[in-house]
Amino acid sequence: MLESPSIQTDTVKALQEFLSAPKKVAITMHHNPDADALGSALGLARYLKKKGHQPTVISPSVYPAFLEWLPQENEVIVFEESKTEEIKQIIDSCDLVAYLDFSVPSRMEALEPLFCSVDKPSLLLDHHIAPSMKGTFHFWDQEAAATAQLVYRLIAAMGDLPLLDPHIGEAIYAGIVTDTGSFKYPSTSREVHEIAGHLIDIGVPTSTIHYRIYDNNSENRLRLLGYLLSEKLRVLPELRTAYFTLSAEEQERFSSEKGDTEGFVNYALSIRNIVFAAIFMEKEGKTKISFRSIGDFPVNEFAQAHFNGGGHKNAAGGASYASLEETEKLFLSLLPKYKEQLLTVKR
């Protein structure tokens, strides 16, 4: 694994030397963390703890309830205004800051000034395109399926695979299985399957993890999904596009909680002959958007060009400060410009 472009031998040796004595490590991730962000952070934290270090995981915001089973999840410090001083003290007193699953400072949102105001050695592991951050110890690979894959690579490169236990494995597997769409996205490489196989060998209960993530719905979430599919799905076959819109009032009507809409956009993409899908939601005073695509249509470029966003080629996000209705109108006005490109995508 040392041949990987994200795991350079010299950087690994430098990190090994840096971690040769106990260190305090502050680990953070992007706002609204998903299973890859939280799983990567918790997996790295447990590994570092087994090496004799003192890691603290800090999340910029709350995360979905379906991730609360992750090992040591209860030890995560979730940012809120009342905890600003506590978090500042943790960052100020640490020896290393670790940034996982993002490489643009603004993705930390409220935590950005707290982390960026200190000059500390840093560890960065990420697989998103166009990074604007550079870690002292930098492990970045946009071809990787998940940041959790990079955590595994790093542990392997450090010569510490014998330290992997089922708890570390559960956190890594959660990140990999979600960011690969249960191993169906094009980023699912042979290496990904080999890692999954090793995790099974050490006792990671993969079927249980699938159940906890994908088959652990609240009644309200299912009713919201039913409403979206029956009332809010709009299909544009001539543009091979389908999308949903979801207002704040509709979310409140179904008592929607954080994470409830996770994966909904994929239902639109699953329609025969559709290659581009989106969901537009009123959130926190703006319209938040998730884009998905199949094949060679780069939704990250679309999101960056029009909706202040970015991400991966086939999975990206964006935001608009216009109303939900105005954002939808803008989206519809843009689609004809991409018609030729959408019509040529192979599915």
MILUMBA-242315 format. One record per residue: residue number from 1; residue in one letter; x negated, y, z negated of N, C-alpha, C in turn. Coordinates in steps of 0.05 Angstrom, whole numbers, always signed. Example, Ala and Ser with C-alpha at 12.3 -4.5 7.8 and 13.67 -1.06 7.14 Angstrom:
% MILUMBA-242315
1, A, -264, -114, -156, -246, -90, -156, -264, -66, -156;
2, S, -257, -45, -142, -273, -21, -143, -258, +1, -157;
***
This chain:
% MILUMBA-242315
1, M, -16, -24, +0, +0, +0, +0, -17, +25, +0;
2, L, -43, +22, -5, -60, +46, -4, -63, +57, +24;
3, E, -55, +41, +44, -57, +50, +72, -34, +70, +78;
4, S, -14, +72, +60, +9, +89, +65, +0, +118, +67;
5, P, +11, +134, +86, +4, +162, +87, +10, +178, +62;
6, S, +28, +168, +45, +36, +182, +21, +19, +175, -3;
7, I, +3, +154, -1, -13, +145, -24, -42, +145, -16;
8, Q, -55, +167, -19, -83, +170, -12, -101, +160, -35;
9, T, -121, +144, -28, -139, +132, -48, -152, +153, -66;
10, D, -162, +175, -54, -175, +195, -70, -156, +208, -90;
11, T, -131, +213, -81, -112, +226, -99, -104, +207, -122;
12, V, -102, +181, -115, -95, +161, -136, -118, +160, -156;
13, K, -142, +160, -147, -165, +159, -166, -166, +184, -184;
14, A, -160, +207, -172, -159, +232, -188, -137, +230, -209;
15, L, -114, +220, -201, -92, +217, -220, -98, +197, -242;
16, Q, -111, +175, -235, -119, +155, -255, -138, +168, -275;
17, E, -156, +184, -265, -175, +197, -284, -161, +217, -302;
18, F, -142, +232, -290, -127, +252, -305, -111, +238, -327;
19, L, -99, +215, -321, -82, +201, -340, -98, +181, -357;
20, S, -124, +183, -358, -140, +164, -373, -137, +168, -403;
21, A, -127, +191, -411, -121, +197, -439, -91, +205, -441;
22, P, -78, +201, -464, -50, +207, -467, -43, +236, -459;
23, K, -21, +239, -444, -13, +265, -434, +17, +269, -440;
24, K, +25, +294, -444, +53, +301, -444, +61, +309, -416;
25, V, +83, +297, -407, +92, +301, -379, +121, +310, -378;
26, A, +126, +332, -365, +153, +342, -361, +162, +334, -333;
27, I, +183, +318, -331, +192, +308, -305, +219, +321, -298;
28, T, +221, +331, -274, +246, +343, -266, +253, +334, -237;
29, M, +277, +342, -228, +288, +333, -203, +305, +356, -192;
30, H, +319, +351, -170, +335, +372, -158, +362, +375, -172;
31, H, +375, +398, -168, +401, +404, -179, +421, +383, -168;
32, N, +441, +376, -184, +461, +356, -177, +446, +330, -169;
33, P, +431, +318, -187, +415, +294, -181, +433, +271, -173;
34, D, +423, +256, -154, +436, +231, -145, +421, +208, -157;
35, A, +427, +183, -149, +415, +160, -160, +385, +159, -154;
36, D, +376, +169, -131, +348, +168, -124, +332, +188, -142;
37, A, +343, +212, -146, +329, +232, -162, +328, +222, -191;
38, L, +351, +215, -203, +351, +207, -231, +337, +180, -235;
39, G, +341, +161, -217, +328, +135, -219, +298, +138, -217;
40, S, +288, +154, -198, +259, +158, -195, +247, +170, -221;
41, A, +261, +190, -232, +251, +204, -256, +250, +185, -279;
42, L, +271, +169, -283, +272, +151, -306, +253, +127, -303;
43, G, +250, +118, -278, +231, +96, -273, +203, +106, -278;
44, L, +196, +130, -268, +169, +141, -273, +164, +145, -303;
45, A, +185, +156, -317, +182, +162, -345, +176, +136, -361;
46, R, +191, +115, -355, +186, +90, -371, +158, +79, -365;
47, Y, +150, +81, -340, +123, +71, -332, +102, +88, -348;
48, L, +105, +114, -348, +85, +131, -362, +85, +125, -392;
49, K, +109, +120, -403, +111, +114, -432, +96, +88, -438;
50, K, +98, +68, -420, +84, +43, -424, +53, +46, -422;
51, K, +45, +68, -408, +16, +74, -406, +6, +91, -429;
52, G, +24, +97, -448, +16, +112, -472, +20, +142, -470;
53, H, +35, +151, -450, +40, +180, -447, +66, +188, -460;
54, Q, +72, +214, -461, +97, +224, -472, +113, +239, -451;
55, P, +129, +225, -436, +145, +238, -415, +171, +249, -426;
56, T, +181, +271, -414, +207, +282, -420, +221, +287, -393;
57, V, +244, +276, -389, +259, +281, -365, +279, +303, -369;
58, I, +278, +323, -351, +296, +346, -352, +311, +349, -326;
59, S, +338, +349, -328, +354, +352, -305, +365, +380, -302;
60, P, +365, +392, -279, +376, +419, -275, +407, +420, -279;
61, S, +420, +397, -278, +450, +398, -281, +459, +370, -288;
62, V, +484, +368, -295, +496, +342, -302, +496, +324, -277;
63, Y, +498, +298, -281, +498, +279, -259, +523, +262, -261;
64, P, +529, +247, -240, +554, +231, -240, +556, +210, -263;
65, A, +579, +206, -273, +583, +187, -295, +575, +158, -287;
66, F, +577, +152, -261, +570, +125, -253, +540, +119, -254;
67, L, +524, +139, -262, +495, +135, -266, +488, +133, -296;
68, E, +507, +135, -313, +501, +136, -342, +492, +109, -353;
69, W, +492, +88, -337, +482, +62, -346, +452, +60, -343;
70, L, +439, +78, -328, +411, +76, -323, +395, +75, -349;
71, P, +374, +59, -350, +358, +56, -375, +347, +83, -384;
72, Q, +350, +89, -410, +340, +113, -422, +354, +139, -412;
73, E, +376, +136, -398, +391, +159, -388, +399, +178, -410;
74, N, +404, +166, -434, +412, +183, -457, +390, +201, -467;
75, E, +366, +197, -458, +343, +214, -467, +339, +238, -448;
76, V, +353, +239, -426, +350, +261, -407, +361, +287, -420;
77, I, +345, +308, -417, +354, +334, -426, +367, +348, -402;
78, V, +393, +354, -404, +408, +367, -383, +409, +397, -388;
79, F, +400, +413, -369, +398, +441, -373, +426, +454, -378;
80, E, +426, +471, -397, +448, +491, -402, +435, +515, -416;
81, E, +448, +537, -415, +436, +562, -425, +426, +559, -453;
82, S, +441, +545, -470, +433, +543, -498, +407, +527, -502;
83, K, +398, +512, -481, +374, +496, -483, +350, +508, -470;
84, T, +353, +533, -461, +332, +546, -446, +306, +547, -462;
85, E, +307, +555, -487, +283, +557, -503, +270, +530, -509;
86, E, +287, +510, -514, +277, +483, -519, +262, +473, -494;
87, I, +274, +476, -471, +262, +467, -446, +236, +482, -440;
88, K, +237, +508, -445, +213, +525, -441, +190, +515, -459;
89, Q, +195, +508, -483, +174, +498, -501, +163, +471, -491;
90, I, +181, +454, -481, +171, +428, -470, +152, +433, -446;
91, I, +160, +451, -429, +144, +456, -405, +117, +469, -413;
92, D, +119, +489, -431, +95, +503, -440, +74, +484, -453;
93, S, +84, +464, -467, +66, +447, -483, +58, +422, -467;
94, C, +68, +418, -444, +61, +393, -429, +34, +396, -415;
95, D, +23, +374, -408, -3, +373, -393, +1, +370, -363;
96, L, +25, +360, -355, +31, +354, -327, +60, +358, -322;
97, V, +67, +371, -300, +95, +372, -292, +98, +354, -267;
98, A, +120, +340, -266, +125, +321, -244, +151, +329, -230;
99, Y, +149, +333, -204, +172, +341, -188, +180, +317, -170;
100, L, +204, +307, -174, +213, +283, -160, +238, +288, -142;
101, D, +236, +279, -117, +258, +279, -98, +266, +307, -88;
102, F, +247, +325, -89, +251, +351, -77, +223, +364, -74;
103, S, +220, +382, -55, +195, +396, -52, +198, +425, -43;
104, V, +222, +436, -50, +228, +464, -46, +237, +475, -73;
105, P, +223, +494, -85, +229, +503, -113, +258, +510, -118;
106, S, +272, +522, -98, +299, +531, -103, +318, +507, -109;
107, R, +310, +483, -102, +327, +460, -107, +331, +455, -137;
108, M, +313, +467, -154, +317, +465, -183, +337, +484, -194;
109, E, +345, +504, -178, +364, +525, -185, +356, +538, -212;
110, A, +372, +534, -233, +367, +548, -258, +340, +542, -271;
111, L, +329, +518, -265, +303, +510, -277, +280, +522, -262;
112, E, +284, +532, -238, +262, +542, -222, +244, +562, -237;
113, P, +255, +583, -249, +237, +602, -262, +222, +590, -286;
114, L, +234, +571, -300, +221, +559, -323, +197, +542, -314;
115, F, +200, +527, -293, +178, +510, -284, +157, +526, -268;
116, C, +166, +544, -252, +148, +559, -234, +133, +581, -249;
117, S, +140, +587, -273, +127, +608, -288, +101, +598, -302;
118, V, +97, +572, -302, +73, +561, -315, +54, +550, -295;
119, D, +28, +552, -301, +7, +542, -284, -4, +516, -296;
120, K, +9, +494, -287, +2, +468, -298, -6, +449, -275;
121, P, -23, +429, -280, -26, +408, -260, +1, +396, -254;
122, S, +5, +388, -229, +31, +378, -221, +29, +352, -204;
123, L, +50, +336, -207, +52, +311, -192, +78, +314, -175;
124, L, +76, +310, -149, +99, +312, -131, +103, +286, -116;
125, L, +127, +275, -118, +135, +252, -102, +161, +259, -88;
126, D, +161, +259, -61, +185, +266, -46, +184, +255, -18;
127, H, +208, +253, -6, +210, +243, +22, +227, +261, +39;
128, H, +232, +285, +31, +248, +304, +47, +229, +319, +66;
129, I, +240, +328, +88, +224, +342, +108, +218, +371, +99;
130, A, +198, +382, +112, +190, +411, +108, +186, +418, +79;
131, P, +167, +405, +65, +161, +413, +37, +148, +440, +36;
132, S, +155, +456, +16, +142, +482, +12, +126, +482, -14;
133, M, +126, +459, -28, +110, +457, -53, +87, +437, -47;
134, K, +65, +442, -61, +42, +424, -59, +33, +417, -87;
135, G, +35, +391, -94, +27, +383, -121, -3, +379, -123;
136, T, -13, +382, -147, -41, +375, -152, -46, +346, -144;
137, F, -27, +329, -151, -27, +301, -142, -2, +298, -124;
138, H, -7, +296, -98, +15, +300, -78, +20, +275, -63;
139, F, +44, +264, -66, +52, +239, -53, +78, +244, -38;
140, W, +76, +250, -12, +99, +258, +4, +99, +242, +29;
141, D, +122, +231, +36, +125, +216, +61, +154, +217, +71;
142, Q, +158, +232, +92, +186, +236, +102, +196, +210, +115;
143, E, +179, +191, +120, +188, +165, +131, +198, +146, +110;
144, A, +192, +152, +85, +201, +135, +63, +231, +136, +61;
145, A, +243, +114, +54, +272, +113, +52, +282, +127, +27;
146, A, +266, +128, +6, +275, +139, -20, +250, +148, -36;
147, T, +254, +167, -53, +233, +175, -71, +226, +151, -90;
148, A, +247, +136, -97, +242, +112, -114, +222, +93, -101;
149, Q, +222, +92, -75, +203, +75, -60, +175, +86, -65;
150, L, +172, +112, -66, +146, +124, -71, +137, +120, -100;
151, V, +156, +119, -119, +149, +113, -146, +137, +85, -148;
152, Y, +150, +66, -134, +139, +39, -133, +112, +38, -121;
153, R, +108, +52, -98, +83, +53, -84, +61, +64, -103;
154, L, +68, +85, -118, +48, +97, -136, +40, +77, -158;
155, I, +59, +64, -170, +53, +45, -191, +35, +23, -179;
156, A, +41, +14, -155, +25, -7, -142, -3, +4, -137;
157, A, -5, +28, -127, -32, +39, -121, -49, +44, -146;
158, M, -35, +49, -168, -50, +52, -193, -58, +25, -205;
159, G, -51, +3, -192, -58, -23, -201, -41, -33, -225;
160, D, -17, -22, -227, -1, -27, -250, +25, -42, -245;
161, L, +27, -56, -223, +51, -72, -218, +58, -91, -241;
162, P, +37, -102, -255, +44, -120, -278, +60, -105, -300;
163, L, +60, -79, -300, +75, -64, -320, +104, -61, -313;
164, L, +111, -67, -288, +139, -65, -280, +156, -84, -297;
165, D, +178, -74, -308, +197, -91, -323, +225, -86, -311;
166, P, +244, -102, -320, +271, -99, -308, +283, -71, -311;
167, H, +276, -56, -332, +287, -29, -336, +275, -10, -315;
168, I, +249, -11, -311, +237, +6, -290, +248, -3, -263;
169, G, +251, -29, -259, +261, -39, -234, +289, -31, -228;
170, E, +306, -30, -249, +334, -22, -245, +335, +7, -235;
171, A, +319, +24, -247, +319, +52, -239, +309, +56, -210;
172, I, +288, +41, -203, +277, +42, -176, +298, +31, -156;
173, Y, +310, +8, -163, +329, -4, -145, +353, +14, -140;
174, A, +362, +27, -161, +385, +45, -158, +379, +67, -138;
175, G, +355, +78, -138, +347, +99, -119, +346, +88, -91;
176, I, +334, +64, -88, +331, +53, -61, +357, +45, -49;
177, V, +374, +31, -65, +399, +21, -54, +418, +43, -45;
178, T, +418, +66, -59, +435, +88, -52, +424, +104, -28;
179, D, +398, +109, -28, +387, +125, -7, +384, +110, +19;
180, T, +387, +84, +19, +387, +68, +43, +415, +61, +52;
181, G, +435, +70, +37, +463, +62, +43, +467, +32, +41;
182, S, +457, +21, +19, +457, -9, +15, +442, -23, +38;
183, F, +419, -11, +45, +400, -23, +64, +410, -23, +93;
184, K, +427, -3, +99, +437, -3, +127, +427, +21, +143;
185, Y, +414, +41, +130, +404, +64, +145, +379, +57, +160;
186, P, +372, +71, +182, +348, +65, +197, +322, +66, +181;
187, S, +322, +81, +159, +298, +83, +143, +292, +58, +128;
188, T, +309, +38, +128, +305, +14, +114, +284, -3, +128;
189, S, +260, -2, +117, +238, -16, +130, +233, -43, +117;
190, R, +214, -57, +128, +205, -83, +116, +195, -78, +88;
191, E, +181, -57, +84, +170, -51, +57, +193, -48, +37;
192, V, +215, -35, +45, +238, -31, +27, +248, -59, +18;
193, H, +251, -77, +37, +261, -103, +31, +242, -119, +13;
194, E, +216, -115, +18, +196, -128, +2, +196, -118, -27;
195, I, +200, -92, -30, +202, -81, -57, +227, -92, -71;
196, A, +250, -92, -57, +274, -103, -68, +270, -132, -77;
197, G, +256, -148, -60, +251, -176, -66, +234, -178, -92;
198, H, +214, -161, -94, +197, -162, -119, +214, -155, -143;
199, L, +231, -135, -141, +248, -127, -163, +266, -150, -172;
200, I, +277, -164, -152, +293, -188, -159, +276, -208, -174;
201, D, +251, -212, -165, +233, -232, -178, +228, -225, -207;
202, I, +228, -200, -214, +222, -193, -242, +247, -190, -259;
203, G, +270, -197, -247, +294, -199, -263, +314, -176, -261;
204, V, +311, -159, -241, +330, -137, -237, +356, -148, -227;
205, P, +378, -142, -241, +405, -153, -233, +417, -137, -211;
206, T, +409, -142, -186, +417, -126, -164, +447, -125, -159;
207, S, +461, -147, -162, +490, -147, -158, +504, -131, -179;
208, T, +494, -131, -203, +506, -115, -225, +502, -85, -219;
209, I, +479, -78, -208, +474, -50, -201, +493, -41, -179;
210, H, +497, -58, -159, +516, -51, -138, +544, -46, -150;
211, Y, +552, -64, -168, +578, -61, -180, +580, -34, -196;
212, R, +559, -28, -211, +560, -4, -228, +561, +22, -211;
213, I, +549, +21, -188, +548, +45, -171, +572, +46, -152;
214, Y, +579, +24, -140, +599, +25, -118, +627, +15, -126;
215, D, +629, -1, -147, +655, -13, -155, +663, -5, -183;
216, N, +659, +20, -190, +664, +29, -217, +680, +55, -216;
217, N, +701, +55, -200, +717, +79, -194, +737, +85, -216;
218, S, +741, +111, -219, +764, +119, -236, +789, +119, -218;
219, E, +812, +117, -230, +837, +118, -215, +840, +144, -200;
220, N, +832, +166, -212, +834, +192, -199, +816, +193, -174;
221, R, +793, +181, -175, +775, +182, -151, +788, +167, -128;
222, L, +800, +144, -133, +813, +129, -112, +837, +144, -101;
223, R, +852, +157, -118, +875, +172, -109, +867, +196, -92;
224, L, +844, +208, -100, +834, +230, -84, +824, +220, -57;
225, L, +811, +198, -56, +802, +186, -31, +826, +180, -13;
226, G, +847, +168, -25, +871, +162, -9, +884, +188, +2;
227, Y, +884, +209, -14, +895, +234, -4, +879, +245, +19;
228, L, +852, +244, +16, +835, +255, +37, +839, +239, +63;
229, L, +840, +213, +61, +843, +197, +85, +870, +200, +99;
230, S, +891, +204, +83, +918, +206, +94, +926, +234, +102;
231, E, +915, +254, +88, +924, +281, +93, +903, +301, +103;
232, K, +877, +295, +98, +857, +316, +104, +837, +308, +126;
233, L, +838, +284, +135, +819, +275, +155, +826, +288, +182;
234, R, +807, +301, +194, +810, +312, +221, +790, +299, +240;
235, V, +800, +288, +262, +783, +274, +281, +784, +289, +307;
236, L, +760, +294, +318, +757, +308, +344, +743, +289, +363;
237, P, +758, +271, +375, +745, +250, +392, +729, +261, +415;
238, E, +739, +284, +426, +725, +296, +449, +697, +306, +442;
239, L, +692, +310, +416, +666, +319, +406, +653, +298, +388;
240, R, +665, +274, +387, +655, +252, +371, +649, +260, +342;
241, T, +667, +276, +331, +663, +288, +305, +688, +284, +287;
242, A, +684, +280, +262, +706, +278, +243, +698, +291, +217;
243, Y, +717, +303, +203, +710, +317, +178, +734, +319, +159;
244, F, +727, +326, +134, +747, +332, +114, +742, +360, +103;
245, T, +764, +372, +93, +761, +396, +76, +775, +391, +50;
246, L, +764, +402, +28, +775, +397, +2, +773, +423, -15;
247, S, +796, +434, -22, +796, +459, -36, +792, +454, -66;
248, A, +786, +476, -80, +784, +474, -109, +810, +465, -122;
249, E, +832, +475, -112, +858, +468, -122, +864, +438, -119;
250, E, +856, +427, -96, +860, +399, -91, +843, +382, -110;
251, Q, +818, +391, -114, +801, +376, -133, +812, +377, -161;
252, E, +823, +399, -169, +835, +402, -195, +860, +384, -197;
253, R, +875, +383, -176, +899, +367, -176, +894, +337, -182;
254, F, +870, +328, -172, +863, +300, -176, +843, +296, -199;
255, S, +840, +318, -215, +821, +317, -238, +793, +307, -229;
256, S, +784, +317, -207, +759, +308, -195, +735, +315, -214;
257, E, +718, +296, -218, +694, +299, -235, +669, +298, -217;
258, K, +646, +307, -228, +621, +307, -213, +616, +278, -203;
259, G, +610, +276, -178, +604, +250, -166, +628, +236, -153;
260, D, +652, +246, -158, +676, +233, -148, +677, +233, -117;
261, T, +665, +254, -104, +666, +255, -75, +642, +242, -62;
262, E, +624, +231, -78, +600, +218, -68, +608, +196, -48;
263, G, +597, +198, -24, +601, +178, -3, +627, +181, +13;
264, F, +644, +200, +6, +669, +204, +21, +664, +210, +51;
265, V, +643, +226, +56, +637, +234, +83, +632, +210, +101;
266, N, +622, +188, +89, +616, +164, +105, +641, +151, +116;
267, Y, +664, +155, +104, +689, +144, +115, +695, +157, +142;
268, A, +690, +183, +144, +694, +197, +169, +675, +186, +190;
269, L, +650, +181, +182, +630, +172, +201, +635, +143, +210;
270, S, +650, +128, +194, +655, +100, +200, +675, +96, +223;
271, I, +688, +118, +231, +708, +115, +253, +695, +108, +279;
272, R, +707, +90, +294, +695, +81, +319, +690, +105, +338;
273, N, +666, +106, +348, +657, +126, +368, +650, +153, +356;
274, I, +653, +156, +329, +645, +181, +316, +615, +180, +310;
275, V, +601, +202, +315, +572, +203, +310, +564, +226, +291;
276, F, +583, +243, +285, +578, +267, +268, +601, +270, +249;
277, A, +595, +272, +223, +616, +275, +203, +608, +296, +182;
278, A, +628, +307, +169, +623, +328, +149, +645, +328, +128;
279, I, +639, +338, +105, +659, +344, +85, +653, +371, +74;
280, F, +673, +389, +73, +671, +416, +63, +687, +418, +37;
281, M, +673, +428, +16, +686, +429, -10, +681, +456, -24;
282, E, +702, +467, -36, +699, +491, -52, +686, +483, -78;
283, K, +663, +494, -84, +648, +488, -109, +633, +512, -118;
284, E, +636, +519, -144, +619, +539, -157, +618, +565, -141;
285, G, +641, +574, -131, +642, +599, -117, +632, +599, -89;
286, K, +627, +576, -77, +619, +574, -49, +630, +549, -37;
287, T, +625, +546, -11, +633, +521, +3, +608, +504, +6;
288, K, +609, +481, -6, +587, +462, -4, +593, +441, +17;
289, I, +573, +433, +32, +578, +416, +55, +558, +392, +55;
290, S, +569, +369, +62, +552, +345, +67, +556, +337, +96;
291, F, +534, +333, +109, +534, +324, +137, +522, +296, +139;
292, R, +533, +280, +157, +522, +254, +164, +523, +250, +194;
293, S, +505, +234, +204, +505, +228, +233, +494, +200, +238;
294, I, +498, +192, +262, +487, +166, +272, +470, +172, +296;
295, G, +447, +157, +298, +430, +160, +321, +414, +185, +321;
296, D, +412, +198, +344, +392, +219, +348, +403, +247, +344;
297, F, +427, +250, +331, +437, +277, +326, +426, +285, +298;
298, P, +408, +306, +298, +395, +314, +273, +411, +333, +256;
299, V, +425, +322, +237, +442, +340, +220, +426, +358, +203;
300, N, +401, +351, +197, +384, +369, +181, +379, +395, +196;
301, E, +375, +393, +222, +370, +417, +238, +396, +433, +241;
302, F, +418, +419, +244, +444, +433, +246, +449, +448, +220;
303, A, +445, +435, +197, +449, +448, +171, +431, +471, +166;
304, Q, +406, +469, +174, +386, +490, +171, +393, +514, +188;
305, A, +402, +509, +213, +407, +530, +232, +432, +546, +225;
306, H, +452, +533, +212, +478, +547, +209, +488, +549, +181;
307, F, +478, +532, +162, +491, +531, +136, +470, +530, +113;
308, N, +448, +544, +116, +429, +548, +95, +421, +522, +82;
309, G, +418, +501, +98, +413, +475, +86, +390, +460, +99;
310, G, +391, +434, +96, +370, +416, +106, +373, +389, +94;
311, G, +353, +372, +98, +354, +345, +88, +341, +326, +107;
312, H, +354, +303, +112, +343, +283, +129, +357, +284, +157;
313, K, +345, +270, +176, +356, +271, +203, +386, +263, +204;
314, N, +393, +242, +189, +421, +232, +190, +437, +238, +165;
315, A, +425, +252, +146, +440, +259, +121, +429, +285, +110;
316, A, +446, +305, +110, +437, +332, +102, +459, +346, +87;
317, G, +452, +369, +75, +472, +385, +61, +468, +414, +68;
318, G, +488, +429, +61, +487, +458, +66, +507, +472, +49;
319, A, +508, +499, +52, +527, +515, +36, +534, +540, +52;
320, S, +558, +550, +45, +567, +575, +57, +580, +592, +36;
321, Y, +575, +618, +37, +587, +636, +17, +613, +648, +28;
322, A, +621, +638, +51, +647, +646, +62, +668, +627, +50;
323, S, +693, +634, +54, +714, +617, +43, +715, +590, +57;
324, L, +730, +571, +46, +732, +545, +58, +743, +547, +86;
325, E, +764, +563, +90, +776, +566, +116, +757, +579, +136;
326, E, +742, +600, +128, +724, +613, +146, +700, +595, +153;
327, T, +692, +579, +134, +670, +560, +139, +679, +539, +159;
328, E, +703, +529, +156, +714, +510, +175, +715, +522, +203;
329, K, +725, +547, +205, +727, +560, +231, +699, +563, +244;
330, L, +679, +570, +228, +652, +572, +238, +642, +545, +249;
331, F, +647, +524, +233, +639, +497, +241, +652, +490, +268;
332, L, +677, +495, +271, +691, +488, +295, +682, +504, +319;
333, S, +674, +529, +314, +663, +546, +336, +636, +537, +345;
334, L, +621, +524, +328, +594, +515, +334, +594, +488, +350;
335, L, +613, +471, +345, +613, +445, +356, +611, +444, +387;
336, P, +626, +461, +402, +624, +459, +431, +595, +464, +442;
337, K, +579, +478, +426, +551, +483, +435, +535, +457, +434;
338, Y, +544, +438, +418, +530, +412, +415, +544, +389, +429;
339, K, +564, +396, +445, +581, +375, +457, +564, +356, +474;
340, E, +548, +366, +491, +532, +349, +509, +514, +331, +493;
341, Q, +501, +342, +472, +484, +326, +455, +499, +304, +441;
342, L, +523, +311, +430, +539, +291, +415, +549, +269, +434;
343, L, +555, +276, +458, +566, +256, +477, +545, +236, +486;
344, T, +520, +243, +484, +498, +225, +493, +487, +208, +471;
345, V, +496, +212, +446, +485, +196, +424, +494, +167, +426;
346, K, +475, +149, +423, +482, +120, +423, +490, +111, +396;
347, R, +512, +97, +394, +521, +87, +368, +520, +56, +368;
***
